[in-house]
């Protein structure tokens, strides 16, 4: 993963990659219902983020849907769009901030999705259990409580 001509200073890349991976897993699971059950993806996403919803059986079935590779790529592209939108453009760079597509080509996004799937499969293989929606939700809540930039989440 290389972004062109960007100066970020001192960043803990391992922590960032871990957060991106967790957010990608969560987004993939959340988007699965949106694409599988609804013509309007935002209706299903609202279901996923409704804090008052408490039917455990519906929640577990919500997380159990599978996405096609193209749907996963669309979700990852949306995640990258949020990151890029919140990325501060350096003052030293007098050129306007380029669009995301100029910085992160589609093949990079596809590679990220494929890498995430490989890591999920490896986790399931070595630990003899898949990553569950409940685990992802707990991790998202943990990240949300400790984040310095809650608007990005």
C-alpha positions, 0 to 999 in steps of 0.5 A: 500500500503506497500513497503517492507524494504524501508527507504524513510525518511520524505515524504508527503505521501498525496501529493504523493498519490494524484499525483499517483492517478492523474497520474493513471487517466491520464494514464488510459485515455491515454492508452484506445485509445492505446488499443482500436484503434491501434495494436501498442500502442505507435502510439496512445500514440504519438497521445496523447502527440502530442502538435501540435494536435488541433482537439478538436473532435478527442481529446475528442473521444480519451479520451472517450474509456473504458479499460478492468480491465486487460488493466488498470492493465497493465497501472498501472504496467507501472506507477509503473515501472517508479516510481521504476526505478527512486527510489533511492536505499539506500546506507545503503542497501548493497543488490542490488535493487530488481525487482519491482515484488518482491516489489509490487506484482500483487495483490497490483497493481490490488487493486490500479486499483480497488481503482482508479475505486471506487474513480472515480465512487464515484467522479461521483456519488457525483459530478454528473459528471465524470472526463473528459480528459480535466480536467486530461490534465489540472492537468497534465500540472499544475503538469508538470509546478511545478514538481521538477523531470520532467523526471519522468513525 
